[in-house]
């Protein structure tokens, strides 16, 4: 049953990505970020009230830092989705576990001095080789900026993961972590819209149509449902199995791309996706096994996978 929860979460995250790409033709990236956060905030408020939870926290600074890093990562990822084929943007986002492994590897090596985690180094090196294959069409079609932004998003995503893990170790419940992230997303998105500005006589916020409103609602609903389903999957399933199943998001995104935009990749791109997927699985396997050197994490955190 846990496998079904993770597959559902991966599908919903891929559906969110498809919604973001469709909405990007009508709304700015900041607007999409804002509405995604607004839907999530309302849903989480209802959930907290139903469960009689509390939003009071003694770690406001930690929440603020996690939310800031997460929001910037989310904005960059949504921008990359608008510029790249959906499967390419999603694949780059899945580099986050690789970056997190690299961060933890560096810390572990520094503390342990001459110890080298060779399995992790091989996985990281493979993933970078995969990136060069995946981004070849983007560079050839002058979409290199979207590729760079997508990679930057994955780096910040890894930092957000680490901060979420720290909040969990502090005793903060999942709903509180996600709520403050969603709230920050609303504020940052609105600020981005104001900062970008509009020409005189043009409304600051894009007027809605039924189609556009449905897309934005779908983005928020699918993202929040995916987070909830993934959290459930980690609670009832085996961490290693569930963590690896999240990579099915690459497959789902590829199918969305072929269905909606007729995306057609050459063998090098498919090979690159496969290499990144295999590297992520290897890093996840290694990082779910605690080691005496401190380079690995003993638990994969289910919160806010998209950032």
C-alpha positions in Angstrom: 0.0 0.0 0.0 2.9 2.4 0.7 4.1 1.9 -2.8 0.7 3.1 -4.2 0.9 6.2 -2.0 4.3 7.1 -3.4 3.3 6.4 -6.9 0.2 8.6 -6.4 2.4 11.3 -5.0 4.9 11.1 -7.9 2.0 11.3 -10.4 0.5 14.3 -8.7 3.8 16.1 -8.6 4.2 15.5 -12.3 0.6 16.8 -12.9 1.6 19.9 -10.9 4.6 20.4 -13.3 2.3 20.0 -16.3 -0.1 22.5 -14.8 2.7 25.0 -14.2 4.0 24.7 -17.8 0.4 25.3 -19.2 -0.2 28.2 -16.8 3.1 29.8 -17.7 1.7 30.9 -21.1 -0.8 33.1 -19.2 0.7 34.0 -15.8 4.2 35.1 -14.7 6.3 32.7 -12.6 5.7 34.9 -9.5 1.9 34.6 -9.9 2.0 30.9 -10.3 4.2 30.6 -7.2 1.8 32.8 -5.2 -1.3 30.9 -6.2 0.3 27.6 -5.6 1.1 28.7 -2.0 -2.3 30.2 -1.5 -4.1 27.0 -2.2 -1.7 25.0 0.0 -2.0 27.5 2.8 -5.8 27.3 2.8 -5.8 23.5 2.7 -3.3 23.2 5.5 -5.2 25.7 7.7 -8.3 23.5 7.3 -6.2 20.4 8.1 -4.7 22.0 11.2 -8.1 23.0 12.5 -9.5 19.6 11.9 -6.7 17.9 13.8 -6.7 20.6 16.5 -3.1 21.3 15.9 -1.2 24.6 16.6 0.9 26.8 14.5 2.8 28.3 17.4 6.5 27.6 17.1 9.7 28.3 19.1 11.8 28.1 16.0 10.6 31.1 13.9 14.0 31.8 12.6 14.6 28.3 11.4 11.2 28.2 9.6 12.0 31.6 8.0 15.3 30.4 6.6 13.9 27.1 5.4 10.9 28.9 3.8 13.2 31.4 2.1 15.5 28.8 0.6 12.5 26.7 -0.5 10.6 29.6 -2.1 13.6 30.7 -4.1 14.2 27.1 -5.2 10.5 26.7 -6.2 10.5 30.0 -8.2 13.6 28.9 -10.1 12.1 25.4 -10.7 8.8 26.9 -12.0 10.8 29.2 -14.3 12.8 26.2 -15.6 9.6 24.3 -16.3 8.3 27.2 -18.4 11.5 27.3 -20.5 12.4 23.6 -20.8 10.6 20.4 -21.8 8.8 19.2 -18.7 10.7 15.9 -18.3 14.0 17.8 -18.6 13.1 20.3 -15.9 11.8 17.6 -13.6 14.9 15.4 -14.1 17.1 18.4 -13.2 15.1 18.9 -10.0 15.8 15.2 -9.0 19.4 16.2 -8.7 18.6 17.5 -5.2 19.4 14.2 -3.5 22.7 14.1 -5.3 23.6 17.6 -4.1 22.5 16.6 -0.6 24.7 13.6 -0.8 27.6 15.8 -1.9 27.0 18.2 1.0 26.9 15.4 3.5 29.9 13.7 1.9 32.0 16.9 2.2 31.1 17.3 5.8 31.8 13.6 6.5 35.1 13.8 4.7 36.1 17.0 6.6 35.3 15.5 10.0 36.8 12.1 9.1 39.8 13.5 7.3 41.3 10.8 5.0 38.2 8.7 4.7 36.7 8.6 1.2 33.1 7.4 0.4 33.8 5.9 -3.0 30.2 4.6 -3.7 28.8 8.1 -3.2 31.5 9.7 -5.3 30.8 7.4 -8.2 27.0 8.1 -8.0 27.7 11.9 -7.9 30.1 11.7 -10.9 27.6 9.6 -12.9 24.8 12.1 -12.2 26.9 15.0 -13.6 27.6 13.0 -16.7 23.9 12.5 -17.1 23.2 16.2 -16.8 25.5 16.9 -19.8 23.5 14.4 -21.9 20.1 15.8 -20.7 21.0 19.4 -21.4 22.5 18.9 -24.9 19.2 19.7 -26.7 18.6 22.7 -24.4 22.0 24.2 -25.2 21.6 23.5 -28.9 18.3 25.3 -29.0 19.6 28.2 -26.9 17.6 27.2 -23.8 20.7 27.0 -21.7 19.4 29.6 -19.3 16.5 27.4 -18.3 19.0 24.5 -17.8 21.2 26.6 -15.5 18.2 27.8 -13.5 17.0 24.2 -13.1 20.3 23.1 -11.7 20.4 26.1 -9.3 16.9 25.1 -8.2 18.1 21.6 -7.3 21.0 23.0 -5.3 18.8 25.1 -3.2 16.3 22.2 -2.9 19.0 20.2 -1.3 19.7 22.9 1.2 15.9 23.1 1.9 15.9 19.3 2.6 18.7 19.6 5.1 16.9 22.4 6.9 13.6 20.4 7.0 15.5 17.6 8.5 16.9 19.9 11.2 13.4 21.1 11.9 12.2 17.6 12.3 15.0 16.9 14.7 13.8 19.9 16.7 10.4 18.3 17.1 8.5 20.4 14.6 5.5 18.5 13.1 5.3 18.1 9.3 2.1 20.2 8.9 3.8 23.2 10.6 6.8 23.0 8.4 4.8 22.8 5.2 2.3 25.5 6.4 5.0 28.2 6.9 6.6 27.3 3.6 3.3 27.7 1.9 2.6 31.0 3.6 6.0 32.3 2.7 5.3 31.2 -0.9 2.2 33.4 -1.0 4.1 36.4 0.4 7.1 36.0 -1.8 5.1 35.4 -5.0 3.0 38.6 -4.3 6.2 40.6 -3.7 7.6 39.3 -6.9 4.6 40.4 -8.9 4.8 43.9 -7.4 8.6 44.0 -8.0 8.2 43.0 -11.6 5.5 45.6 -12.2 3.3 46.1 -15.2 3.0 48.8 -17.9 0.6 51.6 -17.2 -3.0 50.6 -17.7 -2.3 46.9 -17.3 -3.6 45.2 -14.2 -0.9 44.2 -11.7 -2.3 40.7 -11.4 -3.3 38.8 -14.6 -7.2 38.6 -14.9 -8.5 35.1 -14.6 -10.3 33.0 -17.1 -12.1 29.8 -16.2 -9.3 27.9 -17.8 -6.5 29.8 -16.1 -8.2 29.7 -12.7 -8.7 25.9 -13.1 -5.0 25.5 -13.9 -3.8 27.5 -10.9 -6.2 25.6 -8.6 -5.0 22.3 -10.0 -1.4 23.3 -9.4 -2.1 24.1 -5.8 -4.3 21.0 -5.2 -2.0 18.6 -6.9 1.1 19.9 -5.0 -0.6 19.7 -1.6 -2.1 16.3 -2.2 1.3 15.0 -3.4 3.0 16.2 -0.2 0.3 14.6 1.9 0.5 11.3 0.0 4.2 11.2 0.2 4.3 11.8 3.9 1.8 9.0 4.3 4.0 6.7 2.2 7.0 7.3 4.3 5.1 6.7 7.5 3.7 3.3 6.5 6.4 2.0 4.1 10.0 1.1 4.0 12.1 4.3 3.5 14.4 2.8 0.9 11.6 1.5 -1.3 9.5 4.6 -1.0 12.4 7.0 -1.6 13.3 5.2 -4.8 9.7 5.1 -6.1 9.7 8.9 -6.1 11.9 8.7 -9.3 8.8 7.5 -11.2 8.1 11.2 -11.4 10.5 11.4 -14.3 8.5 8.8 -16.2 5.2 10.5 -15.5 6.6 13.8 -16.6 7.9 12.3 -19.8 4.5 11.0 -20.6 2.9 14.4 -19.9 5.4 16.0 -22.2 4.7 13.6 -25.0 1.0 13.8 -24.6 0.6 17.6 -24.3 3.6 19.0 -26.1 4.7 16.2 -28.4 8.1 16.1 -26.7 10.5 13.8 -28.6 13.9 13.1 -27.1 16.9 11.5 -28.8 18.7 8.5 -27.2 21.3 10.7 -25.5 18.6 12.5 -23.5 16.9 9.2 -22.5 20.3 7.8 -21.5 21.0 11.0 -19.5 17.7 10.6 -17.7 18.4 7.0 -17.0 21.9 7.8 -15.6 20.5 10.5 -13.3 17.8 8.2 -12.1 20.2 5.4 -11.4 22.6 7.8 -9.6 19.8 9.1 -7.5 18.7 5.6 -6.6 22.3 4.7 -5.7 22.7 7.8 -3.6 19.4 7.2 -1.9 20.4 3.6 -1.1 23.7 4.8 0.4 22.2 7.7 2.3 19.5 5.5 4.0 22.2 3.4 5.6 23.8 5.1 8.6 27.6 5.0 8.6 30.0 5.6 11.5 31.7 8.4 9.5 28.6 10.6 9.5 28.5 11.1 5.8 25.1 9.5 5.3 21.7 10.2 6.6 19.7 7.6 8.4 16.3 8.8 7.2 14.9 10.4 4.1 12.6 13.2 5.0 9.2 13.2 3.2 8.4 16.8 3.6 8.2 19.3 0.7 9.8 17.0 -1.9 9.2 19.5 -4.7 11.7 21.9 -3.1 
